[in-house]
Amino acid sequence: MSQNFVGAQIDSRMGVQSLTLNPALGTLARTKLDINLLSGSAFAGSDYLSINLSDLGSVVNGFSLEDDVVTNPQPDNNFFGNIDILGPSVLMRLNERSVISLTTRARGFFNLNNIDGDFFEFVTDSETGKVDFNAEMEDISGIGHFWGEISAGYSRILVERSNHSFSAGANLKLLLGAGGAFGDTPQLSASYRSESDMLTTQGDLDYGYSVGFDSQDINFSEIQPGFAIDLGFIYELKGNHTEGKDYKLRAGISVLDIGKVNYHDGYRIEYDMNATISGDEFEEKDFQEVLEDNYVGTERPFEGALGLPTSLQIFLDYGISHRFYLSAQAGVALSQDGDIPVSRVINTATITPRMEMKLLSIYSPISYRQYDAIPSWGLGVRFGPVVIGSGSILTNAISKKSRTADAYVGLKLPIYGRIKEKVKKDKSNDI
């Protein structure tokens, strides 16, 4: 997906990590064997707040929510985040045309959409959120979901000629659902008056969670199975450099995370939100406790699925020279709210100039991200077995309006060399 290892995924020597963008990239890897020991990527943001890290002294002296965060409450604020831990994994070349992979991952997603910023601040901050407001909210949805993956992948060059090639790849993924919580409402109004310290709400709220994921007792007690698949295709226009290792242009398209996890023995509660309650309720309780103590709820079993963040990924990668490249990448969320609660990626577009060599690569991605006020500018480095970077670190450091932040780090063992087997040309496959 487009929200991890930002700017680094298209590097021909990223190996296992490149499969998180397009499973067909395995065929074009410049390693004979790539072993990922441990990698991690995190991404978070909101159009509700901006983090000011432009004063580096404030970071050294300690981060202050009051001084370093600027809030931007709107009638339909959005919050999002994900974490992706890539465990022991391997990408191995079988021959000049075929590559197999085995990967392990632990992933978590959080989305909260269309919530009034004043209402959110009131619910989450009992000290500063108690200001008079009226909120009319529509189509609120939220989900938090955690799961693991064990993936087996195969990619192959289907057509190879002197000037171009066409590759396809797939990852079949066994999902290990750890659990999740979700909620939605078509309409919810809220008003608060500081004089009386009373909150009045109207509407209804559908809230649910899988077994072991009650907010008061999150224990990941039961793992539920699921299945998903990633599909990808790549066209490569080759260059005139020695040994055919370089290219003029690569174009790729992939659909990631087609699947879901089915859960059982959970709970789904329909709350009648027509009530007036004291603002003090939020001082010592979380939101679920406030719901349970103050609103009438109709409980029923939850036997259903939580959908993955299905997305469409497209990229173009242009070879300027033997070492310098320029890529353009777009990621679009395909998952939408419906009968199945789903996680979602945010829509992004990224342009990344990079210098790529055997032991060293440097990336500087510039991204346009949904809900962000300004472009995100980052920097990343691959040096031998170590990968570290961020798609937003430079913007976070120099801007007072940054609304997203991400970072990644990885430790891998790349083994270079090429299979000696020659590929016989079959003119019947030419295109």
C-alpha positions as CSV (number, residue, x, y, z in Angstrom):
1,M,0.0,0.0,0.0
2,S,1.0,3.6,-0.4
3,Q,1.3,4.5,3.2
4,N,4.4,2.5,4.2
5,F,8.1,2.7,3.2
6,V,7.2,5.9,1.4
7,G,9.5,6.5,-1.5
8,A,11.5,3.3,-1.0
9,Q,9.2,0.6,-2.3
10,I,10.2,1.1,-6.0
11,D,13.9,0.7,-5.3
12,S,15.0,-2.3,-7.3
13,R,17.0,-3.5,-4.4
14,M,14.3,-3.2,-1.7
15,G,13.4,-6.9,-2.2
16,V,10.7,-8.0,0.2
17,Q,9.5,-4.5,1.0
18,S,8.7,-3.8,-2.6
19,L,6.1,-6.5,-2.5
20,T,4.0,-4.3,-0.3
21,L,3.4,-2.0,-3.3
22,N,3.2,-4.6,-6.1
23,P,3.7,-8.3,-5.9
24,A,5.1,-8.4,-9.5
25,L,8.1,-6.2,-8.4
26,G,9.7,-9.4,-7.2
27,T,10.6,-10.4,-10.8
28,L,12.6,-7.2,-11.3
29,A,14.5,-7.4,-8.0
30,R,18.3,-7.0,-8.4
31,T,19.0,-9.5,-5.6
32,K,19.3,-13.3,-5.9
33,L,18.0,-13.6,-2.4
34,D,16.6,-11.0,0.0
35,I,16.0,-11.8,3.6
36,N,14.1,-9.3,5.7
37,L,15.0,-9.6,9.4
38,L,12.7,-7.0,10.8
39,S,11.1,-3.8,9.4
40,G,8.5,-1.4,10.6
41,S,6.5,1.4,9.1
42,A,4.1,3.8,10.8
43,F,1.8,6.4,9.4
44,A,-0.7,8.8,11.2
45,G,-2.5,12.0,10.5
46,S,-5.6,14.2,10.9
47,D,-7.1,17.3,9.5
48,Y,-8.0,18.2,13.1
49,L,-4.5,19.1,14.2
50,S,-1.1,20.3,12.9
51,I,2.1,19.5,14.7
52,N,4.7,22.2,14.9
53,L,8.2,20.8,15.1
54,S,9.9,23.7,13.2
55,D,11.5,24.8,16.5
56,L,14.0,22.0,17.0
57,G,14.7,23.3,20.5
58,S,11.2,22.4,21.6
59,V,11.8,18.8,20.5
60,V,15.0,18.7,22.6
61,N,13.4,20.3,25.6
62,G,10.2,18.2,25.5
63,F,7.1,18.0,23.3
64,S,4.2,20.1,24.6
65,L,0.6,19.5,23.3
66,E,-0.3,23.1,24.3
67,D,2.7,24.7,22.5
68,D,3.4,22.3,19.6
69,V,-0.1,21.3,18.4
70,V,-2.5,23.6,16.6
71,T,-6.1,22.3,16.4
72,N,-8.4,22.9,13.5
73,P,-11.9,21.8,14.5
74,Q,-14.2,21.4,11.6
75,P,-17.7,19.9,11.3
76,D,-16.3,16.8,9.6
77,N,-12.8,16.1,10.9
78,N,-11.0,12.9,10.0
79,F,-8.3,10.8,11.8
80,F,-6.3,7.9,10.4
81,G,-3.2,5.8,11.2
82,N,-1.6,2.5,10.6
83,I,1.3,0.4,11.7
84,D,3.0,-2.3,9.6
85,I,5.6,-4.7,11.1
86,L,7.3,-6.9,8.5
87,G,8.7,-9.9,10.3
88,P,11.1,-12.6,9.1
89,S,10.5,-12.9,5.3
90,V,12.3,-14.0,2.2
91,L,12.3,-13.3,-1.5
92,M,14.1,-15.9,-3.6
93,R,14.8,-16.0,-7.3
94,L,14.2,-19.4,-8.9
95,N,15.5,-18.5,-12.3
96,E,15.6,-15.5,-14.6
97,R,11.8,-15.4,-14.9
98,S,10.4,-16.6,-11.6
99,V,10.5,-15.5,-8.0
100,I,8.9,-16.8,-4.9
101,S,8.4,-15.2,-1.5
102,L,7.3,-16.0,2.0
103,T,6.4,-13.0,4.3
104,T,5.1,-12.5,7.8
105,R,3.5,-9.2,8.9
106,A,1.6,-7.7,11.8
107,R,-0.7,-4.8,10.8
108,G,-3.1,-2.4,12.5
109,F,-5.4,0.3,11.1
110,F,-7.4,3.1,12.6
111,N,-10.0,5.4,10.8
112,L,-12.4,7.9,12.2
113,N,-14.3,10.0,9.7
114,N,-16.7,12.9,9.7
115,I,-16.7,13.8,13.4
116,D,-17.2,17.3,14.6
117,G,-13.9,18.7,15.9
118,D,-15.5,20.5,18.9
119,F,-17.3,17.4,19.9
120,F,-14.2,15.3,19.5
121,E,-12.2,17.7,21.7
122,F,-15.0,17.7,24.4
123,V,-15.0,13.9,24.5
124,T,-11.2,13.4,24.6
125,D,-10.0,16.4,26.6
126,S,-12.0,17.3,29.7
127,E,-9.8,20.3,30.5
128,T,-9.7,22.3,27.3
129,G,-12.8,20.8,25.5
130,K,-15.5,22.4,27.6
131,V,-16.5,25.3,25.4
132,D,-20.0,25.9,24.1
133,F,-20.7,24.3,20.7
134,N,-23.4,22.9,18.5
135,A,-22.6,20.0,16.2
136,E,-24.6,18.4,13.4
137,M,-22.7,15.3,12.2
138,E,-23.6,13.0,9.3
139,D,-22.2,9.6,8.2
140,I,-19.8,9.2,11.1
141,S,-17.7,6.0,10.9
142,G,-14.8,4.6,12.8
143,I,-12.8,1.4,13.0
144,G,-9.7,0.0,14.7
145,H,-8.5,-3.4,13.4
146,F,-5.4,-5.5,14.1
147,W,-4.4,-8.6,12.3
148,G,-1.4,-10.7,11.2
149,E,-0.5,-12.1,7.8
150,I,1.4,-15.1,6.5
151,S,1.9,-14.7,2.7
152,A,3.1,-17.0,0.0
153,G,3.9,-15.1,-3.3
154,Y,4.9,-15.9,-6.8
155,S,5.8,-13.6,-9.6
156,R,6.9,-14.3,-13.2
157,I,8.0,-12.6,-16.3
158,L,5.4,-13.7,-18.8
159,V,6.9,-12.0,-21.8
160,E,10.5,-10.9,-22.3
161,R,12.0,-9.4,-25.4
162,S,15.1,-7.4,-26.1
163,N,13.3,-4.1,-25.6
164,H,10.4,-4.8,-23.2
165,S,8.9,-7.3,-20.7
166,F,5.6,-8.0,-19.0
167,S,5.4,-9.4,-15.5
168,A,2.6,-10.6,-13.1
169,G,2.6,-11.5,-9.5
170,A,0.3,-12.6,-6.6
171,N,0.5,-12.9,-2.9
172,L,-1.9,-15.3,-1.2
173,K,-2.4,-14.3,2.4
174,L,-3.6,-16.2,5.4
175,L,-5.0,-13.6,7.8
176,L,-4.8,-14.0,11.6
177,G,-7.4,-11.6,12.9
178,A,-6.5,-10.2,16.4
179,G,-9.7,-8.2,16.7
180,G,-11.3,-4.8,16.2
181,A,-13.9,-2.3,17.3
182,F,-16.1,-0.2,15.0
183,G,-19.0,2.3,15.1
184,D,-21.2,4.3,12.8
185,T,-24.2,6.6,12.7
186,P,-26.0,8.3,9.8
187,Q,-26.8,11.3,11.9
188,L,-25.8,12.6,15.4
189,S,-26.3,16.0,16.9
190,A,-24.6,17.3,20.1
191,S,-24.7,20.6,21.9
192,Y,-22.9,21.7,25.1
193,R,-23.4,24.6,27.5
194,S,-20.6,25.4,29.8
195,E,-22.9,27.3,32.3
196,S,-24.8,24.1,33.2
197,D,-22.0,21.7,32.2
198,M,-24.5,19.6,30.3
199,L,-24.2,17.8,27.0
200,T,-27.3,17.1,24.9
201,T,-27.2,14.5,22.1
202,Q,-29.7,13.2,19.6
203,G,-29.6,10.3,17.2
204,D,-28.4,6.8,17.4
205,L,-25.0,5.0,17.4
206,D,-24.2,1.5,16.3
207,Y,-21.1,0.3,18.2
208,G,-19.5,-3.2,18.1
209,Y,-16.4,-5.1,18.9
210,S,-15.0,-8.6,18.4
211,V,-14.4,-11.0,21.3
212,G,-11.4,-9.9,23.4
213,F,-11.6,-6.4,22.1
214,D,-13.7,-4.6,24.7
215,S,-11.9,-1.3,25.3
216,Q,-11.8,-2.2,29.0
217,D,-10.2,-5.6,28.4
218,I,-8.2,-5.8,25.1
219,N,-6.4,-9.1,25.4
220,F,-6.2,-10.5,21.8
221,S,-7.6,-13.7,23.3
222,E,-8.9,-15.3,20.2
223,I,-7.3,-15.3,16.7
224,Q,-9.8,-15.5,13.9
225,P,-8.8,-16.7,10.4
226,G,-9.3,-15.0,7.1
227,F,-8.0,-14.9,3.5
228,A,-6.8,-12.2,1.2
229,I,-4.9,-11.7,-2.0
230,D,-2.7,-9.1,-3.7
231,L,-2.4,-8.9,-7.5
232,G,0.0,-6.9,-9.6
233,F,1.2,-6.4,-13.2
234,I,4.3,-4.5,-14.5
235,Y,5.4,-3.5,-18.0
236,E,9.0,-2.6,-18.5
237,L,10.5,-0.7,-21.4
238,K,14.2,-1.6,-21.4
239,G,17.1,0.7,-21.9
240,N,20.4,0.4,-23.7
241,H,22.7,0.0,-20.8
242,T,25.1,-2.9,-20.3
243,E,23.8,-6.3,-19.2
244,G,20.2,-5.2,-19.6
245,K,20.1,-4.3,-16.0
246,D,18.6,-0.8,-16.5
247,Y,15.4,0.4,-18.0
248,K,13.8,3.4,-19.5
249,L,10.4,3.1,-18.0
250,R,8.5,0.8,-15.7
251,A,4.7,1.0,-15.3
252,G,2.9,-1.0,-12.7
253,I,-0.7,-1.5,-11.4
254,S,-1.8,-3.6,-8.4
255,V,-4.8,-4.2,-6.2
256,L,-3.8,-4.9,-2.6
257,D,-5.6,-6.4,0.4
258,I,-8.6,-8.0,-1.3
259,G,-10.1,-9.8,1.6
260,K,-11.6,-9.8,5.1
261,V,-11.5,-11.5,8.5
262,N,-14.6,-13.2,9.8
263,Y,-15.3,-12.8,13.6
264,H,-17.7,-14.5,15.9
265,D,-18.8,-14.2,19.6
266,G,-18.5,-10.5,19.5
267,Y,-21.1,-7.8,20.4
268,R,-23.0,-5.1,18.5
269,I,-24.9,-2.5,20.5
270,E,-27.5,0.0,19.1
271,Y,-27.4,3.0,21.4
272,D,-30.3,5.5,21.7
273,M,-28.4,8.8,21.9
274,N,-31.4,11.0,22.9
275,A,-30.3,12.1,26.3
276,T,-28.8,15.0,28.3
277,I,-25.8,14.1,30.5
278,S,-23.2,15.8,32.7
279,G,-19.9,16.9,31.2
280,D,-18.2,15.5,34.2
281,E,-18.9,12.0,32.8
282,F,-15.9,12.3,30.4
283,E,-13.4,13.3,33.1
284,E,-12.7,9.8,34.4
285,K,-14.3,7.5,31.8
286,D,-13.5,6.5,28.3
287,F,-16.2,6.9,25.6
288,Q,-17.4,3.3,25.8
289,E,-17.9,3.6,29.6
290,V,-19.9,6.8,29.1
291,L,-22.1,5.0,26.6
292,E,-22.7,2.1,28.9
293,D,-23.5,4.3,31.9
294,N,-25.7,6.9,30.3
295,Y,-27.4,5.6,27.2
296,V,-29.9,2.8,26.5
297,G,-28.4,0.2,24.3
298,T,-29.9,-2.9,22.6
299,E,-27.3,-5.6,22.5
300,R,-27.0,-8.4,19.9
301,P,-24.3,-10.9,18.9
302,F,-21.7,-9.8,16.3
303,E,-21.1,-12.5,13.8
304,G,-19.5,-10.8,10.8
305,A,-16.5,-9.6,9.0
306,L,-14.0,-6.7,9.2
307,G,-12.8,-5.7,5.8
308,L,-9.2,-5.0,4.8
309,P,-8.0,-1.6,3.4
310,T,-8.3,-2.6,-0.3
311,S,-6.5,-0.2,-2.5
312,L,-5.5,0.5,-6.1
313,Q,-1.8,1.3,-6.6
314,I,-0.3,2.7,-9.8
315,F,3.2,3.8,-10.5
316,L,5.5,5.0,-13.3
317,D,9.3,4.8,-12.8
318,Y,11.6,6.6,-15.3
319,G,15.3,5.8,-15.6
320,I,17.1,9.0,-16.2
321,S,20.5,7.3,-16.1
322,H,22.2,4.3,-14.7
323,R,21.9,5.6,-11.2
324,F,19.2,8.3,-11.2
325,Y,15.4,7.7,-11.4
326,L,12.2,9.6,-11.1
327,S,9.0,7.8,-10.0
328,A,5.3,8.9,-9.8
329,Q,3.0,6.9,-7.7
330,A,-0.7,7.1,-6.8
331,G,-2.8,5.1,-4.2
332,V,-6.6,5.2,-4.1
333,A,-8.8,3.6,-1.5
334,L,-11.2,1.0,-3.0
335,S,-12.8,-0.1,0.3
336,Q,-16.0,1.8,1.2
337,D,-18.4,1.7,4.1
338,G,-21.3,-0.7,3.7
339,D,-22.7,-3.7,5.5
340,I,-19.1,-4.7,6.4
341,P,-17.0,-2.3,8.4
342,V,-13.7,-1.7,6.6
343,S,-10.4,0.0,7.1
344,R,-9.2,2.5,4.5
345,V,-6.0,4.0,3.2
346,I,-6.0,7.7,2.4
347,N,-5.7,8.8,-1.2
348,T,-2.1,9.9,-2.0
349,A,0.0,10.9,-5.0
350,T,3.8,10.9,-4.7
351,I,6.7,12.0,-6.8
352,T,10.1,10.6,-5.8
353,P,13.6,11.4,-7.3
354,R,16.1,8.8,-6.2
355,M,19.7,7.8,-6.6
356,E,20.1,4.0,-6.6
357,M,23.3,1.9,-6.4
358,K,24.1,-1.5,-5.2
359,L,24.9,-0.6,-1.6
360,L,23.3,2.8,-1.3
361,S,20.0,4.5,-2.3
362,I,18.7,7.9,-1.4
363,Y,15.0,8.9,-1.8
364,S,13.3,12.3,-1.4
365,P,9.5,11.8,-1.9
366,I,7.1,14.6,-2.2
367,S,3.5,13.5,-1.5
368,Y,0.1,15.0,-1.8
369,R,-2.1,13.4,0.8
370,Q,-5.8,13.5,1.4
371,Y,-6.8,15.7,4.3
372,D,-3.4,17.4,4.4
373,A,-3.1,21.2,4.0
374,I,0.4,21.1,2.4
375,P,2.5,18.6,0.5
376,S,4.7,16.2,2.5
377,W,8.4,16.2,1.8
378,G,10.6,13.4,3.1
379,L,14.0,11.7,3.0
380,G,15.0,8.0,3.1
381,V,18.3,6.0,2.8
382,R,19.1,2.4,2.1
383,F,22.7,1.7,3.1
384,G,23.7,-2.0,2.8
385,P,21.4,-3.9,5.1
386,V,19.8,-0.9,6.8
387,V,16.8,1.1,5.5
388,I,15.6,4.2,7.3
389,G,13.4,7.1,6.3
390,S,10.2,9.1,6.4
391,G,7.9,10.5,3.7
392,S,7.3,13.7,5.8
393,I,10.3,14.4,8.0
394,L,11.4,17.5,6.2
395,T,7.9,19.0,6.1
396,N,7.5,18.1,9.8
397,A,10.7,19.9,10.6
398,I,10.2,23.1,8.7
399,S,6.4,23.6,8.6
400,K,3.8,24.6,11.2
401,K,1.0,23.1,9.2
402,S,2.0,19.5,8.8
403,R,-1.0,17.2,9.4
404,T,0.6,13.8,8.6
405,A,3.7,12.0,9.9
406,D,5.3,8.7,8.9
407,A,8.6,6.9,9.5
408,Y,10.1,3.5,8.6
409,V,13.1,1.5,9.5
410,G,14.4,-1.9,8.4
411,L,17.1,-4.5,8.7
412,K,17.6,-6.9,5.9
413,L,20.2,-9.3,4.4
414,P,20.4,-8.8,0.6
415,I,22.4,-11.4,-1.4
416,Y,23.4,-10.2,-4.9
417,G,24.1,-12.3,-8.0
418,R,22.1,-13.4,-11.0
419,I,20.9,-16.9,-12.0
420,K,23.0,-18.0,-14.9
421,E,20.2,-19.8,-16.8
422,K,19.5,-18.1,-20.1
423,V,15.9,-17.5,-21.1
424,K,15.0,-18.9,-24.5
425,K,13.0,-16.5,-26.6
426,D,9.6,-17.7,-27.7
427,K,8.4,-15.6,-30.6
428,S,4.9,-16.8,-30.1
429,N,4.8,-14.9,-26.8
430,D,6.0,-11.6,-28.4
431,I,3.7,-8.6,-28.1
